[in-house]
Amino acid sequence: MVMPEEYIVTVPGDLGAALKHFRSQRGITQRDAAEMEGVGQPYLSALEGGKFGSSLRHALRILRLIDCEVIVRPRRPRG
């Protein structure tokens, strides 16, 4: 299975999938990522499951309404 190199985010679950994909791709465990950010592993797991709360859901819906999209992809090296 080929994983995408970018995610178009239209619902919170899309952002969660992107977080999980790029974290895993870099070989960082949930536990390590949570520790580095000072949050609990269950909280990070919830984020990766798309549980961001209603404000993100509303923001994404409004972006779609105005014909905009959010794309998550790895940063390109600056140079």
Backbone as a chain_set.jsonl record, in Angstrom:
{"seq": "MVMPEEYIVTVPGDLGAALKHFRSQRGITQRDAAEMEGVGQPYLSALEGGKFGSSLRHALRILRLIDCEVIVRPRRPRG", "coords": {"N": [[0.841, -1.188, 0.0], [0.661, 2.12, -0.949], [1.426, 5.104, 0.607], [0.086, 8.413, 0.795], [1.864, 11.425, -0.136], [0.978, 13.827, 0.518], [-1.787, 15.261, 2.223], [-5.096, 16.155, 1.743], [-7.022, 18.071, 3.741], [-10.156, 17.821, 4.901], [-11.852, 17.079, 6.873], [-11.642, 16.569, 10.452], [-10.58, 13.962, 10.859], [-8.963, 13.547, 8.627], [-6.779, 15.197, 9.139], [-5.823, 13.966, 11.434], [-5.046, 11.476, 10.35], [-2.972, 12.322, 8.701], [-1.168, 13.32, 10.617], [-0.522, 10.926, 11.978], [0.552, 9.378, 9.866], [2.874, 10.882, 8.963], [4.311, 11.081, 11.35], [4.828, 8.374, 11.919], [6.232, 7.718, 9.594], [8.605, 9.005, 10.03], [9.66, 7.49, 11.968], [9.017, 7.899, 14.631], [7.666, 7.159, 17.699], [4.332, 7.124, 19.126], [4.426, 7.497, 21.877], [6.988, 8.68, 22.226], [6.688, 11.045, 20.695], [4.607, 12.292, 22.082], [5.84, 12.689, 24.561], [7.913, 14.447, 23.801], [6.403, 16.692, 23.176], [5.181, 17.255, 25.52], [2.709, 16.212, 26.239], [0.166, 13.776, 27.024], [0.288, 10.331, 25.964], [-2.256, 9.118, 25.418], [-3.709, 11.418, 24.697], [-2.411, 12.263, 22.331], [-2.98, 10.03, 20.78], [-5.749, 10.338, 20.563], [-5.841, 12.707, 19.028], [-4.689, 11.764, 16.641], [-6.729, 10.138, 15.939], [-8.542, 11.904, 15.017], [-9.89, 13.509, 16.818], [-10.317, 16.527, 17.507], [-11.97, 18.462, 18.392], [-14.79, 20.733, 18.241], [-14.229, 23.288, 17.148], [-12.202, 23.054, 15.19], [-13.521, 21.46, 13.331], [-15.584, 23.203, 12.537], [-14.073, 25.293, 11.416], [-12.884, 23.974, 9.223], [-15.152, 23.372, 7.735], [-16.067, 25.928, 7.072], [-13.908, 26.793, 5.531], [-14.188, 25.052, 3.322], [-16.65, 26.001, 2.414], [-15.943, 28.495, 1.416], [-14.478, 27.776, -0.729], [-11.81, 26.88, -0.225], [-8.904, 24.964, 0.719], [-7.097, 22.834, 2.965], [-3.87, 21.641, 3.041], [-1.692, 19.095, 4.012], [1.667, 18.433, 4.072], [5.074, 17.232, 3.872], [7.597, 19.56, 4.901], [9.441, 21.406, 2.581], [12.927, 21.524, 1.95], [14.547, 24.524, 2.786], [16.244, 26.84, 0.777]], "CA": [[0.0, 0.0, 0.0], [1.419, 3.359, -1.059], [0.837, 6.173, 1.404], [0.213, 9.701, 0.113], [2.886, 12.355, 0.332], [0.261, 14.977, 1.041], [-3.167, 14.988, 2.608], [-6.042, 17.255, 1.706], [-7.747, 17.982, 5.006], [-11.518, 18.349, 4.833], [-12.475, 16.737, 8.153], [-10.608, 16.339, 11.448], [-9.94, 12.657, 10.683], [-7.899, 13.674, 7.625], [-5.615, 15.768, 9.815], [-5.322, 12.903, 12.3], [-4.348, 10.496, 9.508], [-1.712, 12.94, 8.277], [-0.273, 13.308, 11.786], [-0.056, 9.561, 12.211], [1.393, 8.95, 8.748], [4.183, 11.529, 8.939], [5.029, 10.696, 12.569], [5.303, 6.997, 11.712], [7.219, 7.732, 8.52], [9.868, 9.476, 10.598], [10.114, 6.528, 12.963], [8.782, 8.425, 15.977], [6.518, 6.505, 18.319], [3.371, 8.012, 19.789], [4.93, 7.81, 23.219], [8.096, 9.637, 22.106], [6.156, 12.32, 20.22], [3.857, 12.884, 23.192], [6.815, 13.146, 25.551], [8.602, 15.628, 23.253], [5.474, 17.816, 23.175], [4.674, 17.48, 26.868], [1.31, 15.784, 26.353], [0.047, 12.345, 27.271], [0.135, 9.476, 24.793], [-3.672, 8.992, 25.056], [-4.126, 12.644, 24.02], [-1.894, 12.192, 20.965], [-3.772, 9.003, 20.115], [-7.04, 10.947, 20.241], [-5.619, 13.616, 17.904], [-4.497, 10.958, 15.444], [-8.04, 9.595, 15.629], [-9.379, 12.986, 14.503], [-10.66, 14.14, 17.889], [-9.744, 17.844, 17.722], [-12.978, 19.354, 18.933], [-15.712, 21.325, 17.273], [-13.727, 24.488, 16.484], [-11.518, 22.647, 13.966], [-14.556, 20.991, 12.41], [-16.246, 24.387, 11.978], [-13.113, 26.007, 10.562], [-12.75, 23.227, 7.972], [-16.404, 23.523, 6.982], [-16.086, 27.285, 6.514], [-12.927, 26.817, 4.44], [-14.822, 24.429, 2.154], [-17.694, 26.909, 1.969], [-15.331, 29.585, 0.641], [-13.663, 27.132, -1.769], [-10.407, 26.767, 0.161], [-8.541, 23.653, 1.25], [-5.898, 22.722, 3.784], [-3.05, 20.518, 2.59], [-0.578, 18.777, 4.895], [2.753, 17.724, 3.363], [6.352, 17.531, 4.508], [8.227, 20.818, 4.516], [10.539, 21.308, 1.62], [14.115, 22.222, 2.475], [14.721, 25.928, 2.364], [17.593, 26.96, 0.255]], "C": [[0.88, 1.243, 0.0], [0.694, 4.44, -0.27], [1.041, 7.5, 0.681], [1.335, 10.552, 0.698], [2.278, 13.677, 0.758], [-1.189, 14.58, 1.286], [-3.981, 16.264, 2.43], [-6.955, 17.066, 2.908], [-9.112, 18.64, 4.848], [-12.312, 18.051, 6.101], [-11.358, 16.465, 9.155], [-9.88, 15.004, 11.293], [-8.821, 12.681, 9.653], [-6.621, 14.215, 8.257], [-4.993, 14.735, 10.748], [-4.535, 11.864, 11.521], [-3.005, 11.041, 9.04], [-0.707, 12.944, 9.429], [0.329, 11.919, 11.996], [0.908, 9.113, 11.115], [2.793, 9.557, 8.84], [4.993, 11.253, 10.208], [5.637, 9.316, 12.387], [6.405, 6.935, 10.664], [8.591, 8.166, 9.03], [10.379, 8.575, 11.724], [9.958, 6.997, 14.397], [7.535, 7.75, 16.535], [5.565, 7.546, 18.894], [3.899, 8.448, 21.142], [6.044, 8.859, 23.163], [7.599, 11.01, 21.673], [5.412, 13.039, 21.341], [4.812, 13.445, 24.244], [7.523, 14.411, 25.075], [7.721, 16.871, 23.309], [4.873, 18.097, 24.547], [3.193, 17.183, 27.021], [1.297, 14.29, 26.626], [-0.141, 11.575, 25.97], [-1.335, 9.272, 24.435], [-4.207, 10.229, 24.321], [-3.661, 12.636, 22.565], [-2.67, 11.148, 20.166], [-5.138, 9.554, 19.693], [-6.908, 11.907, 19.059], [-5.469, 12.837, 16.605], [-5.801, 10.279, 15.019], [-9.023, 10.661, 15.155], [-10.198, 13.709, 15.546], [-10.007, 15.471, 18.278], [-10.717, 18.813, 18.365], [-13.747, 20.071, 17.836], [-15.141, 22.532, 16.546], [-12.992, 24.139, 15.19], [-12.54, 22.202, 12.923], [-15.249, 22.179, 11.741], [-15.314, 25.149, 11.037], [-12.969, 25.304, 9.214], [-14.004, 23.367, 7.111], [-16.481, 24.909, 6.344], [-15.074, 27.407, 5.374], [-13.499, 26.182, 3.179], [-15.88, 25.348, 1.561], [-17.127, 28.018, 1.086], [-14.33, 29.058, -0.386], [-12.166, 27.165, -1.473], [-10.161, 25.353, 0.675], [-7.262, 23.762, 2.061], [-5.154, 21.486, 3.305], [-1.901, 20.34, 3.572], [0.434, 17.975, 4.087], [4.047, 18.048, 4.082], [6.903, 18.863, 4.023], [9.328, 20.544, 3.518], [11.734, 22.052, 2.203], [14.197, 23.64, 1.933], [16.132, 26.076, 1.812], [17.754, 27.894, -0.822]], "O": [[1.748, 1.394, 0.86], [-0.502, 4.664, -0.457], [2.064, 7.692, 0.024], [1.701, 10.416, 1.865], [2.968, 14.545, 1.293], [-1.73, 13.685, 0.638], [-3.593, 17.328, 2.914], [-7.584, 16.019, 3.064], [-9.214, 19.856, 4.683], [-13.326, 18.696, 6.37], [-10.236, 16.16, 8.751], [-8.683, 14.923, 11.569], [-7.846, 11.939, 9.771], [-5.521, 13.755, 7.952], [-3.769, 14.64, 10.841], [-3.48, 11.416, 11.97], [-2.016, 10.309, 8.988], [0.463, 12.613, 9.24], [1.538, 11.771, 12.169], [1.957, 8.537, 11.403], [3.788, 8.832, 8.801], [6.222, 11.196, 10.157], [6.818, 9.109, 12.665], [7.383, 6.202, 10.814], [9.618, 7.732, 8.508], [11.399, 8.863, 12.351], [10.683, 6.546, 15.283], [6.475, 7.771, 15.909], [5.941, 8.697, 19.119], [3.826, 9.622, 21.504], [6.052, 9.807, 23.948], [8.032, 12.028, 22.214], [5.568, 14.246, 21.526], [4.609, 14.548, 24.753], [7.713, 15.346, 25.854], [8.226, 17.981, 23.471], [4.137, 19.069, 24.716], [2.501, 17.81, 27.824], [2.317, 13.618, 26.472], [-0.667, 12.11, 24.994], [-1.659, 9.252, 23.247], [-5.052, 10.11, 23.433], [-4.434, 12.966, 21.666], [-2.98, 11.369, 18.995], [-5.619, 9.266, 18.597], [-7.77, 11.923, 18.18], [-6.052, 13.205, 15.586], [-5.95, 9.891, 13.86], [-10.195, 10.369, 14.919], [-11.115, 14.453, 15.199], [-9.247, 15.542, 19.244], [-10.315, 19.878, 18.833], [-13.388, 20.015, 16.66], [-15.538, 22.786, 15.409], [-13.136, 24.847, 14.194], [-12.415, 22.547, 11.748], [-15.475, 22.17, 10.531], [-15.739, 25.599, 9.973], [-12.935, 25.963, 8.175], [-13.911, 23.469, 5.888], [-16.913, 25.042, 5.199], [-15.353, 28.052, 4.363], [-13.317, 26.712, 2.083], [-15.993, 25.46, 0.34], [-17.765, 28.43, 0.117], [-13.455, 29.787, -0.852], [-11.355, 27.443, -2.356], [-11.1, 24.636, 1.023], [-6.455, 24.67, 1.862], [-5.739, 20.411, 3.178], [-1.218, 21.302, 3.923], [0.091, 16.956, 3.488], [4.118, 19.029, 4.822], [6.699, 19.246, 2.872], [10.052, 19.554, 3.621], [11.578, 23.078, 2.865], [13.939, 23.893, 0.756], [17.085, 25.496, 2.334], [18.862, 28.066, -1.331]]}, "num_chains": 1, "name": "protein.A"}
